[in-house]
Amino acid sequence: MKRAALGPLTLCPVTTAPDNSLILDAVRRVWGFDDLRPLQARAIELAVAGRDGLVVLPTGGGKSLCYQAPPLVTGRLTVVLSPLIALMRDQVRGLELNGYPAAALHSGLDAEEARATVARLRAGELKLILCAPERAVNPGFKSLLAELADSGRLGAIAIDEAHCISQWGHDFRPEYRRLRELREVAPGVGMQAFTATATPRVREDIVRQLGLRDEHGALVVPMVGDFDRPNLTYRVRARRGDGAEQASEAIGAMHERGEGGAIVYCMSRAKTEELAGKLRAAGHDAEAYHAGLNPDKRHGVERRFTNEQLDVVCATVAFGMGIDRSNVRLVAHANLPKSVEAYQQEAGRAGRDGLEAECLLLTAPGDSVRWRQLIERSAGETGASDDSTAAQIELLNEMQRFAGTLVCRHKALCEHFGQAFTKESCGACDVCLGETESEPDGQRIAQMILSGVARTGQSYGAGHVVDVLRGSGSEKIGRAGHDRLSVFGLMKDRRKAEVMAFVDQLVAAGALEVGEFRTLRFGARGAAVMRGEETVRLGLPMGTRSAGSERPERRSRASSELEARPLSVEEKRLFESLRALRKSIAEELGAPPYVVFSDATLRELARSRPADTRAMLRVKGVGPAKLEQFGEAFLAAIASG
């Protein structure tokens, strides 16, 4: 298979309005896309014109194209600041397969490789270079940027994961604050910031910290894409035990639906090892991933998952930021995430090919306590400000409310990021699919639980309070004399998991809160709810094994819309044959399968069965470079299939 090179580039001077036909021509030739999403087009036009901007697109929304396309129109270099080596490597490999001249500078290169990359930069051989923020602000790299800017060869500076700039965001990194120094090094060069997770407050902070200004000198207005991901089905469940059984069930269901990968996020390193072991015992090929692993082991897990040689990874939250595998069909959280932003970013790694995927969140009352302890411990170790620590705690509180409140999950996510959600029903979450049921006696149940917390002195954990309410004969309850309380046995007809789920909802509603040592105590609304001055709505979530809540999961509306015509038996057989061919080609190239073609492209090939190169080029995701490299092999497979 031959590597295709890009044809001559038509340059568009940055002092004029960009010609959209030139942008579309470059995108069509390199990536095989016939059109752009509206926000992508606006962002690319801005970069081509040499302007500043902030682009907020959810995971899978096509941010990378916004900074990869402009150099093909202007002929000038774009420097991309990115936090993860794995992301750099995969992006560069994917671009190279498209005939795009790109490279990366990171700590994984030896001195000779780094020198060779810098030499290519100075020689004008590259259109895009990726590097870490830490490297970008060191004197040597700043000097190189100044040299490129002075010679007119630097077209743009792009900052990925820009939410890391803001202390009000979920992943603040001090080194990102220094990126404004690059404005002094290259004052005439446009700077564009990109993120998938930024609330209105964080967007404003990013703009101010970087000094992003429009052509009139005013601070730029962020360009914000649609946060709704209709192909994702969100479900929240009360965790049973450590969640291993529920995770195994979800993975099994994923495999029944077809091929794909699964990521199970855990709060601790130990939990990843434990859960991966239990999933292997249940018959799944699962591995743990965390920062404490031997680097070779960690990179091996990352590589195998990316190359589709491993389908289940139990990981700490860092995993996935540098993974661009498009056919992740399941993202499960074994614990409550630390913020809605973190959840949206992690869950968004599912279904990046636009096809249906599942997002399962398992939670228990103790999760928020552990996060609070970790936040406070980290603040003590790093000397974080009180304001920053308080911001992290509030992000955690918002995540609790998201998990515990029975409203449409798509609506809740959109509104968290400042967008209206006008649909009556998303058809793709546990609430809108009718998998949760409103508890008709919710107010009285809330009052009984609050009374239980009050009568036990607001000094015991959720498990103990629930045991008292259910009339448990445990020795601990007898020793404390809690079997003689008026609330003892008030909820003996309810299952423990069900009552624990009610406790979760009361915590999310602000009627209860979890204090030190995981003890339950009244929240801001607790007294008013107990006295009947305020009302709360409780629901029966799936997973509590109550008769009313155990209803079969429904197929999401998003699925039926996205797969209006599912693959036939013959098309499915051809699709699997094309996946096998893709895997073989990827192994030969030493690249992840998704950089050859995505699952979505393979499905379209299986449906349309192109007979020649002209027809194959009409399939979304097939550009001239990939057609020249892989077209003959795939057309032969289609003809023989």
C-alpha positions as CSV (number, residue, x, y, z in Angstrom):
1,M,0.0,0.0,0.0
2,K,1.4,3.4,-1.0
3,R,1.4,6.5,1.2
4,A,-0.3,9.3,-0.6
5,A,1.1,12.8,-0.4
6,L,-0.9,16.0,-0.4
7,G,-1.2,17.9,-3.6
8,P,-0.2,21.5,-4.0
9,L,-1.9,23.8,-1.4
10,T,-3.7,26.9,-2.5
11,L,-2.9,29.6,0.0
12,C,-5.4,32.0,1.4
13,P,-3.8,35.2,2.9
14,V,-4.8,35.7,6.5
15,T,-5.5,39.3,5.9
16,T,-8.6,38.4,3.7
17,A,-11.8,36.6,4.5
18,P,-11.3,32.9,4.1
19,D,-12.6,31.2,1.0
20,N,-14.9,28.4,2.2
21,S,-14.4,26.5,-1.0
22,L,-10.7,26.2,-0.2
23,I,-11.5,24.9,3.3
24,L,-14.0,22.3,2.0
25,D,-11.6,21.2,-0.7
26,A,-8.9,20.6,1.8
27,V,-11.2,18.7,4.2
28,R,-12.6,16.6,1.3
29,R,-9.2,15.7,0.0
30,V,-7.6,14.8,3.3
31,W,-10.4,13.4,5.4
32,G,-13.1,12.5,2.9
33,F,-15.8,14.7,4.4
34,D,-18.1,16.5,2.1
35,D,-19.3,19.1,4.6
36,L,-18.5,20.6,8.0
37,R,-20.6,21.1,11.1
38,P,-21.6,24.8,11.4
39,L,-19.4,25.5,14.4
40,Q,-16.4,23.6,12.8
41,A,-16.7,25.8,9.7
42,R,-16.8,29.0,11.8
43,A,-13.8,27.9,13.9
44,I,-11.7,27.1,10.9
45,E,-12.6,30.4,9.2
46,L,-11.5,32.2,12.4
47,A,-8.2,30.4,12.5
48,V,-7.6,31.0,8.8
49,A,-8.2,34.7,9.2
50,G,-5.6,34.8,12.0
51,R,-8.1,35.6,14.8
52,D,-8.4,34.6,18.5
53,G,-11.2,32.3,19.6
54,L,-12.6,29.9,22.2
55,V,-14.3,26.8,20.8
56,V,-16.4,24.6,23.1
57,L,-17.4,21.3,21.5
58,P,-18.4,18.2,23.5
59,T,-16.2,15.1,23.2
60,G,-16.7,13.6,19.8
61,G,-17.8,17.0,18.3
62,G,-14.8,17.3,16.0
63,K,-12.5,19.8,17.8
64,S,-9.3,18.4,16.3
65,L,-10.4,19.2,12.7
66,C,-10.8,22.9,13.7
67,Y,-7.0,23.2,14.2
68,Q,-5.9,20.6,11.7
69,A,-7.6,22.1,8.7
70,P,-6.4,25.7,8.7
71,P,-2.7,25.0,7.9
72,L,-3.9,23.3,4.7
73,V,-5.5,26.6,3.6
74,T,-2.9,29.1,4.8
75,G,0.2,27.0,4.3
76,R,1.4,28.2,7.7
77,L,2.2,26.1,10.7
78,T,-0.1,25.5,13.7
79,V,1.3,24.7,17.1
80,V,-1.0,22.6,19.2
81,L,-0.5,22.4,23.0
82,S,-1.8,19.1,24.2
83,P,-1.4,17.5,27.6
84,L,-1.0,13.8,26.8
85,I,1.7,11.9,24.9
86,A,-0.7,9.1,23.8
87,L,-3.0,11.7,22.2
88,M,-0.1,13.3,20.4
89,R,1.1,10.0,19.0
90,D,-2.3,8.8,17.8
91,Q,-3.1,12.2,16.2
92,V,0.2,12.3,14.4
93,R,-0.2,8.7,13.2
94,G,-3.7,9.4,11.9
95,L,-2.6,12.5,10.1
96,E,0.4,10.8,8.5
97,L,-1.9,8.1,7.1
98,N,-3.9,10.9,5.5
99,G,-0.7,12.3,3.9
100,Y,-0.6,15.3,6.3
101,P,2.8,16.5,7.4
102,A,2.6,16.5,11.2
103,A,4.9,15.7,14.2
104,A,5.0,15.9,18.0
105,L,7.6,17.0,20.6
106,H,7.2,15.2,23.9
107,S,9.3,13.5,26.6
108,G,8.9,10.1,24.9
109,L,11.3,11.1,22.1
110,D,15.1,10.7,22.5
111,A,17.4,13.6,21.9
112,E,18.1,12.7,18.3
113,E,14.4,12.3,17.4
114,A,13.7,15.7,19.1
115,R,16.5,17.4,17.1
116,A,15.2,15.9,13.9
117,T,11.7,17.2,14.5
118,V,12.9,20.7,15.3
119,A,15.0,20.5,12.0
120,R,11.8,19.7,10.1
121,L,10.1,22.6,11.7
122,R,12.8,25.0,10.7
123,A,12.9,23.6,7.2
124,G,9.2,24.2,6.8
125,E,8.3,20.6,6.2
126,L,5.5,20.5,8.8
127,K,2.0,21.9,8.9
128,L,1.2,21.0,12.5
129,I,3.3,20.3,15.6
130,L,2.0,19.1,18.9
131,C,3.7,19.6,22.2
132,A,3.0,19.7,26.0
133,P,2.2,23.0,27.7
134,E,5.3,22.6,30.0
135,R,7.6,22.4,26.9
136,A,5.9,25.4,25.2
137,V,6.8,27.8,28.0
138,N,10.5,26.8,28.3
139,P,13.0,29.4,26.9
140,G,14.2,27.2,24.1
141,F,10.8,26.5,22.6
142,K,9.7,30.1,23.1
143,S,12.7,31.2,21.1
144,L,11.8,28.8,18.4
145,L,8.2,30.1,18.3
146,A,9.5,33.6,18.1
147,E,11.8,32.7,15.1
148,L,8.8,31.0,13.3
149,A,6.5,34.0,14.0
150,D,9.1,36.6,12.9
151,S,9.6,34.7,9.6
152,G,5.8,34.7,9.0
153,R,5.6,30.9,9.1
154,L,3.6,30.5,12.3
155,G,-0.1,30.7,11.5
156,A,-1.8,29.8,14.8
157,I,-1.4,28.6,18.3
158,A,-4.1,26.1,19.4
159,I,-4.6,25.1,23.1
160,D,-6.4,21.8,23.6
161,E,-8.1,20.9,26.9
162,A,-8.3,24.7,27.6
163,H,-10.5,24.2,30.7
164,C,-7.3,23.3,32.5
165,I,-6.5,27.1,32.5
166,S,-9.4,27.9,35.0
167,Q,-9.3,27.2,38.7
168,W,-13.1,27.0,38.4
169,G,-12.9,24.1,36.1
170,H,-12.6,20.4,37.0
171,D,-9.0,19.8,36.0
172,F,-7.1,23.0,36.8
173,R,-3.3,22.8,36.0
174,P,-1.1,25.7,37.0
175,E,1.2,25.3,34.0
176,Y,-1.7,26.2,31.7
177,R,-1.8,29.6,33.3
178,R,1.6,30.4,31.8
179,L,0.4,29.9,28.2
180,R,-0.5,33.6,28.0
181,E,3.3,34.2,27.8
182,L,3.1,33.0,24.2
183,R,1.2,36.1,23.3
184,E,4.4,38.1,24.0
185,V,6.5,35.7,21.9
186,A,4.2,35.7,18.9
187,P,2.0,38.9,19.3
188,G,0.6,38.9,15.8
189,V,-0.4,35.2,15.8
190,G,-4.0,34.1,16.4
191,M,-4.6,31.9,19.4
192,Q,-7.5,29.5,19.6
193,A,-8.5,27.6,22.7
194,F,-10.5,24.3,22.6
195,T,-12.3,22.4,25.2
196,A,-15.2,19.9,25.6
197,T,-16.1,20.8,29.2
198,A,-16.6,24.4,30.2
199,T,-19.5,26.1,32.0
200,P,-20.2,29.8,31.3
201,R,-18.0,30.8,34.3
202,V,-15.1,28.7,33.1
203,R,-15.4,30.0,29.5
204,E,-15.2,33.6,30.8
205,D,-12.1,32.7,32.8
206,I,-10.4,31.1,29.9
207,V,-11.0,34.1,27.7
208,R,-9.6,36.5,30.4
209,Q,-6.6,34.4,31.3
210,L,-5.5,34.0,27.7
211,G,-6.4,37.6,26.7
212,L,-8.4,36.4,23.7
213,R,-9.7,39.4,21.7
214,D,-11.7,39.9,18.6
215,E,-10.8,42.2,15.7
216,H,-12.2,45.2,17.6
217,G,-10.1,44.6,20.7
218,A,-13.0,43.3,22.8
219,L,-12.8,40.0,24.6
220,V,-14.1,37.2,22.3
221,V,-17.5,35.7,22.6
222,P,-17.0,31.9,22.9
223,M,-18.3,29.6,20.2
224,V,-20.3,26.9,21.9
225,G,-21.5,23.7,20.2
226,D,-24.5,21.5,21.1
227,F,-23.7,19.6,24.3
228,D,-26.4,17.0,23.6
229,R,-25.1,13.6,22.4
230,P,-28.4,11.9,21.3
231,N,-26.6,8.7,20.5
232,L,-25.6,8.2,24.1
233,T,-28.0,6.5,26.5
234,Y,-27.4,7.7,30.1
235,R,-28.4,5.4,33.1
236,V,-27.8,6.0,36.8
237,R,-28.1,3.0,39.2
238,A,-27.7,2.5,42.9
239,R,-24.5,0.5,43.1
240,R,-24.8,-3.1,44.5
241,G,-21.7,-4.0,46.5
242,D,-18.7,-3.0,44.5
243,G,-20.6,-2.8,41.2
244,A,-18.7,-5.7,39.6
245,E,-21.8,-7.7,38.9
246,Q,-23.6,-4.7,37.3
247,A,-20.5,-3.8,35.2
248,S,-20.3,-7.4,34.0
249,E,-24.0,-7.4,33.0
250,A,-23.5,-4.2,31.1
251,I,-20.4,-5.5,29.3
252,G,-22.3,-8.7,28.4
253,A,-25.1,-6.7,27.0
254,M,-22.6,-4.7,25.0
255,H,-21.2,-7.8,23.5
256,E,-24.7,-9.1,22.6
257,R,-25.3,-5.9,20.6
258,G,-22.1,-6.3,18.7
259,E,-18.4,-5.5,18.7
260,G,-16.9,-2.6,20.7
261,G,-14.9,-1.5,23.6
262,A,-15.8,-0.7,27.2
263,I,-14.1,1.6,29.8
264,V,-15.0,1.2,33.5
265,Y,-13.8,4.2,35.5
266,C,-12.9,3.7,39.2
267,M,-12.0,6.1,41.9
268,S,-8.8,4.3,43.1
269,R,-5.9,2.3,41.7
270,A,-6.7,-0.6,44.0
271,K,-10.3,-0.6,42.7
272,T,-9.2,-0.9,39.1
273,E,-7.1,-4.0,39.9
274,E,-9.9,-5.6,42.0
275,L,-12.6,-4.9,39.4
276,A,-10.6,-6.1,36.5
277,G,-9.9,-9.4,38.3
278,K,-13.6,-9.9,39.0
279,L,-14.5,-9.2,35.4
280,R,-11.9,-11.7,34.2
281,A,-13.3,-14.2,36.6
282,A,-16.7,-13.5,35.0
283,G,-15.3,-14.3,31.5
284,H,-14.4,-10.9,30.2
285,D,-11.0,-10.0,28.8
286,A,-10.3,-7.0,31.2
287,E,-7.2,-5.2,32.3
288,A,-6.5,-2.5,34.9
289,Y,-4.9,0.8,34.0
290,H,-3.5,3.4,36.4
291,A,-0.5,5.6,37.0
292,G,1.0,3.1,39.5
293,L,1.6,0.4,36.8
294,N,5.0,-0.2,35.3
295,P,5.2,2.1,32.3
296,D,5.6,-0.7,29.9
297,K,2.5,-2.5,31.3
298,R,0.5,0.8,31.2
299,H,1.5,1.6,27.7
300,G,0.8,-2.0,26.6
301,V,-2.8,-1.8,28.0
302,E,-3.3,1.5,26.3
303,R,-1.9,0.2,23.0
304,R,-3.9,-3.0,23.0
305,F,-7.2,-1.2,23.8
306,T,-6.5,1.4,21.0
307,N,-5.7,-1.4,18.6
308,E,-8.8,-3.3,19.5
309,Q,-6.9,-6.3,20.9
310,L,-8.4,-5.6,24.3
311,D,-12.0,-4.5,24.8
312,V,-12.4,-3.9,28.5
313,V,-10.3,-1.5,30.6
314,C,-10.9,-0.7,34.3
315,A,-9.1,2.6,34.8
316,T,-8.6,5.7,36.9
317,V,-9.9,8.9,35.4
318,A,-6.7,9.7,33.4
319,F,-7.4,6.9,31.0
320,G,-9.1,7.9,27.8
321,M,-7.9,11.5,27.5
322,G,-5.4,10.4,24.9
323,I,-7.5,7.6,23.5
324,D,-9.3,8.2,20.3
325,R,-10.9,4.8,19.8
326,S,-14.2,5.6,18.0
327,N,-16.2,2.4,18.8
328,V,-16.3,2.5,22.6
329,R,-19.8,1.2,23.1
330,L,-19.9,1.4,26.9
331,V,-18.5,3.8,29.5
332,A,-19.3,2.8,33.1
333,H,-18.5,4.6,36.2
334,A,-18.1,2.3,39.3
335,N,-18.2,5.4,41.5
336,L,-19.6,8.9,41.4
337,P,-17.3,11.2,39.3
338,K,-16.0,14.3,41.0
339,S,-17.9,16.8,38.8
340,V,-20.4,17.0,36.0
341,E,-17.6,18.2,33.7
342,A,-15.5,15.2,34.4
343,Y,-18.5,12.9,33.9
344,Q,-19.4,14.6,30.6
345,Q,-15.9,14.3,29.3
346,E,-15.4,10.6,30.4
347,A,-18.9,9.5,29.3
348,G,-18.3,11.3,26.1
349,R,-15.6,8.9,25.1
350,A,-18.4,6.5,24.2
351,G,-19.9,6.5,20.7
352,R,-17.5,8.9,19.1
353,D,-18.4,7.4,15.8
354,G,-21.9,8.7,16.2
355,L,-23.4,5.2,16.7
356,E,-25.4,4.1,19.8
357,A,-23.5,3.7,23.1
358,E,-24.3,3.3,26.7
359,C,-23.2,5.4,29.7
360,L,-23.8,3.7,33.1
361,L,-23.2,5.5,36.4
362,L,-23.1,3.4,39.6
363,T,-23.2,5.4,42.8
364,A,-23.5,5.0,46.6
365,P,-23.6,7.6,49.4
366,G,-20.0,7.1,50.5
367,D,-18.6,8.2,47.1
368,S,-19.0,11.9,47.8
369,V,-17.3,11.6,51.1
370,R,-14.2,10.0,49.6
371,W,-14.0,12.6,46.9
372,R,-14.3,15.4,49.5
373,Q,-11.5,13.8,51.5
374,L,-9.3,13.5,48.4
375,I,-10.0,17.2,47.4
376,E,-9.1,18.4,50.9
377,R,-6.0,16.2,51.1
378,S,-4.8,17.4,47.7
379,A,-5.4,21.0,48.7
380,G,-3.2,20.5,51.8
381,E,-0.4,19.0,49.8
382,T,-0.4,21.5,46.9
383,G,-1.3,24.6,48.9
384,A,-4.4,25.3,46.8
385,S,-6.3,28.4,47.7
386,D,-9.5,28.2,49.8
387,D,-11.5,29.5,46.8
388,S,-10.1,26.8,44.5
389,T,-10.9,24.1,47.1
390,A,-14.4,25.5,47.6
391,A,-14.9,25.5,43.8
392,Q,-14.0,21.8,43.6
393,I,-16.4,20.9,46.5
394,E,-19.2,22.8,44.7
395,L,-18.5,20.8,41.5
396,L,-18.8,17.6,43.5
397,N,-22.2,18.9,45.0
398,E,-23.4,19.5,41.4
399,M,-22.5,16.0,40.4
400,Q,-24.5,14.6,43.4
401,R,-27.5,16.6,42.4
402,F,-27.2,15.3,38.8
403,A,-27.0,11.7,39.9
404,G,-29.7,11.9,42.5
405,T,-32.4,14.0,40.8
406,L,-34.9,12.3,38.5
407,V,-34.9,14.6,35.5
408,C,-34.0,13.9,31.9
409,R,-30.2,13.3,31.9
410,H,-29.7,14.9,28.5
411,K,-31.6,18.0,29.7
412,A,-29.6,18.2,33.0
413,L,-26.3,18.0,31.1
414,C,-27.3,20.6,28.6
415,E,-28.6,23.0,31.2
416,H,-25.5,22.6,33.4
417,F,-23.4,23.9,30.4
418,G,-25.8,26.8,29.9
419,Q,-27.8,25.4,27.0
420,A,-31.6,25.0,26.8
421,F,-33.0,21.6,26.0
422,T,-36.4,21.9,24.4
423,K,-37.3,18.3,23.6
424,E,-40.1,16.9,25.8
425,S,-38.3,13.6,26.0
426,C,-34.7,12.6,25.0
427,G,-35.8,9.0,24.6
428,A,-32.2,8.0,25.7
429,C,-31.9,8.0,29.5
430,D,-33.3,6.0,32.4
431,V,-35.8,8.7,33.3
432,C,-37.3,9.3,29.8
433,L,-37.3,5.6,29.0
434,G,-39.5,5.0,32.0
435,E,-36.9,2.9,33.8
436,T,-37.4,5.1,36.9
437,E,-40.7,5.2,38.7
438,S,-41.9,8.0,40.9
439,E,-42.5,7.0,44.6
440,P,-46.1,7.9,45.4
441,D,-45.3,8.0,49.1
442,G,-42.0,9.9,48.6
443,Q,-42.7,12.8,51.1
444,R,-43.5,10.4,54.0
445,I,-40.5,8.2,53.2
446,A,-38.3,11.3,53.2
447,Q,-39.6,12.3,56.6
448,M,-39.1,8.8,58.0
449,I,-35.5,8.8,56.8
450,L,-34.8,12.3,58.2
451,S,-36.4,11.2,61.5
452,G,-34.1,8.2,61.6
453,V,-31.1,10.5,61.1
454,A,-32.3,12.8,63.8
455,R,-33.1,10.1,66.3
456,T,-29.7,8.5,65.9
457,G,-28.1,11.9,66.7
458,Q,-26.8,12.6,63.2
459,S,-23.8,10.6,64.2
460,Y,-24.1,7.4,62.1
461,G,-23.5,6.4,58.5
462,A,-26.2,5.6,56.0
463,G,-26.0,1.8,56.4
464,H,-26.6,2.0,60.2
465,V,-29.6,4.4,59.8
466,V,-31.1,2.3,57.1
467,D,-30.7,-0.8,59.3
468,V,-32.5,0.9,62.1
469,L,-35.4,2.0,59.9
470,R,-35.7,-1.6,58.5
471,G,-35.7,-3.1,62.0
472,S,-32.4,-5.0,61.8
473,G,-31.5,-7.1,64.9
474,S,-27.8,-6.5,64.6
475,E,-25.7,-6.4,67.7
476,K,-24.4,-2.9,66.9
477,I,-28.0,-1.6,66.9
478,G,-28.8,-3.3,70.2
479,R,-25.6,-2.0,71.9
480,A,-26.6,1.6,70.9
481,G,-30.1,1.1,72.1
482,H,-31.4,2.0,68.7
483,D,-33.8,-0.9,68.7
484,R,-35.9,1.1,71.2
485,L,-36.2,4.2,69.1
486,S,-39.6,5.2,67.7
487,V,-38.3,5.0,64.1
488,F,-37.0,1.4,64.6
489,G,-38.6,-0.8,61.9
490,L,-40.6,1.9,60.3
491,M,-39.4,0.8,56.8
492,K,-39.2,-3.0,57.4
493,D,-41.2,-3.6,54.2
494,R,-38.6,-1.9,52.0
495,R,-35.4,-3.6,50.6
496,K,-32.1,-2.1,51.9
497,A,-30.9,-1.2,48.4
498,E,-34.1,0.7,47.8
499,V,-33.9,2.7,51.1
500,M,-30.2,3.5,50.4
501,A,-31.3,4.8,47.0
502,F,-33.8,7.1,48.7
503,V,-30.9,8.3,51.0
504,D,-28.9,9.2,47.8
505,Q,-31.7,11.2,46.5
506,L,-32.2,13.1,49.7
507,V,-28.5,13.9,49.7
508,A,-28.7,15.1,46.1
509,A,-31.8,17.2,47.0
510,G,-30.0,19.0,49.8
511,A,-32.1,17.5,52.6
512,L,-29.2,15.3,53.9
513,E,-25.5,15.6,53.6
514,V,-22.6,13.2,54.4
515,G,-20.3,14.5,57.0
516,E,-17.0,13.4,58.5
517,F,-16.5,9.7,58.9
518,R,-19.4,9.2,56.4
519,T,-22.0,10.1,59.0
520,L,-25.4,11.4,57.8
521,R,-26.6,14.7,59.0
522,F,-29.2,17.3,58.0
523,G,-28.6,19.4,54.9
524,A,-29.8,22.9,54.2
525,R,-33.4,21.7,53.5
526,G,-33.5,18.9,56.0
527,A,-35.5,20.5,58.8
528,A,-38.0,22.1,56.4
529,V,-38.6,18.8,54.6
530,M,-39.1,16.9,57.9
531,R,-41.6,19.5,59.1
532,G,-43.5,19.3,55.8
533,E,-42.7,22.9,54.9
534,E,-40.9,21.8,51.7
535,T,-41.5,18.8,49.5
536,V,-39.2,16.5,47.7
537,R,-39.8,14.0,44.9
538,L,-38.3,10.6,45.3
539,G,-38.2,7.9,42.6
540,L,-37.6,4.2,42.4
541,P,-34.4,3.8,40.3
542,M,-33.7,0.6,38.4
543,G,-31.3,-1.7,40.2
544,T,-32.9,-1.6,43.7
545,R,-34.7,-4.9,43.0
546,S,-38.0,-3.5,44.2
547,A,-41.1,-4.9,42.5
548,G,-42.0,-1.5,41.0
549,S,-38.5,-0.6,39.9
550,E,-37.4,-3.8,38.2
551,R,-38.6,-3.0,34.7
552,P,-36.9,-4.2,31.5
553,E,-34.5,-1.6,30.0
554,R,-35.9,-0.1,26.8
555,R,-34.2,0.5,23.6
556,S,-33.4,4.2,23.3
557,R,-35.2,6.4,20.7
558,A,-31.7,7.6,19.7
559,S,-30.9,4.1,18.7
560,S,-34.0,3.7,16.5
561,E,-33.4,7.0,14.8
562,L,-29.6,6.4,14.2
563,E,-30.2,2.8,13.0
564,A,-33.4,3.3,11.0
565,R,-32.2,0.5,8.8
566,P,-30.0,-1.9,10.7
567,L,-27.5,-4.0,8.9
568,S,-29.0,-7.0,7.3
569,V,-27.5,-10.5,8.0
570,E,-25.4,-10.3,4.8
571,E,-24.3,-6.7,5.5
572,K,-23.4,-7.6,9.1
573,R,-21.2,-10.5,7.7
574,L,-19.5,-8.1,5.3
575,F,-19.0,-5.5,8.1
576,E,-17.2,-8.1,10.2
577,S,-15.1,-9.1,7.3
578,L,-14.1,-5.4,6.7
579,R,-13.3,-5.1,10.4
580,A,-11.0,-8.0,10.2
581,L,-9.3,-6.5,7.1
582,R,-9.0,-3.2,8.9
583,K,-7.3,-4.9,11.9
584,S,-4.8,-6.7,9.6
585,I,-3.9,-3.4,7.8
586,A,-3.6,-1.6,11.1
587,E,-1.2,-4.3,12.5
588,E,0.9,-4.1,9.4
589,L,1.1,-0.3,9.8
590,G,1.6,-0.4,13.5
591,A,-1.4,2.0,13.9
592,P,-4.7,1.9,15.7
593,P,-7.6,0.4,13.6
594,Y,-9.7,3.6,13.8
595,V,-7.1,5.6,12.0
596,V,-7.6,3.4,8.9
597,F,-11.4,3.7,8.9
598,S,-14.0,4.2,11.6
599,D,-16.8,1.7,12.3
600,A,-19.3,4.2,10.9
601,T,-17.4,4.2,7.6
602,L,-17.2,0.4,7.5
603,R,-21.0,0.2,8.1
604,E,-21.6,2.6,5.2
605,L,-19.3,0.5,3.0
606,A,-21.2,-2.6,4.0
607,R,-24.5,-1.0,3.2
608,S,-23.5,0.7,-0.1
609,R,-21.1,-2.0,-1.3
610,P,-19.2,0.4,-3.7
611,A,-17.9,-1.4,-6.8
612,D,-15.2,1.1,-7.8
613,T,-13.0,3.9,-6.5
614,R,-15.4,6.6,-7.6
615,A,-18.3,5.1,-5.6
616,M,-16.0,4.4,-2.6
617,L,-14.9,8.0,-2.5
618,R,-18.5,9.0,-2.0
619,V,-18.5,7.2,1.4
620,K,-18.1,9.6,4.4
621,G,-14.6,9.1,5.9
622,V,-12.9,8.0,2.6
623,G,-10.6,10.6,1.2
624,P,-8.2,10.4,-1.7
625,A,-5.2,9.6,0.5
626,K,-6.9,6.7,2.2
627,L,-8.5,5.6,-1.1
628,E,-5.0,5.3,-2.7
629,Q,-3.6,3.4,0.3
630,F,-6.5,1.1,1.2
631,G,-9.1,1.3,-1.6
632,E,-7.9,-1.7,-3.6
633,A,-7.9,-4.0,-0.6
634,F,-11.3,-2.9,0.7
635,L,-13.0,-3.0,-2.8
636,A,-11.6,-6.6,-3.2
637,A,-13.1,-7.6,0.1
638,I,-16.4,-6.1,-0.7
639,A,-16.5,-7.8,-4.1
640,S,-15.7,-11.2,-2.6
641,G,-18.1,-10.7,0.3
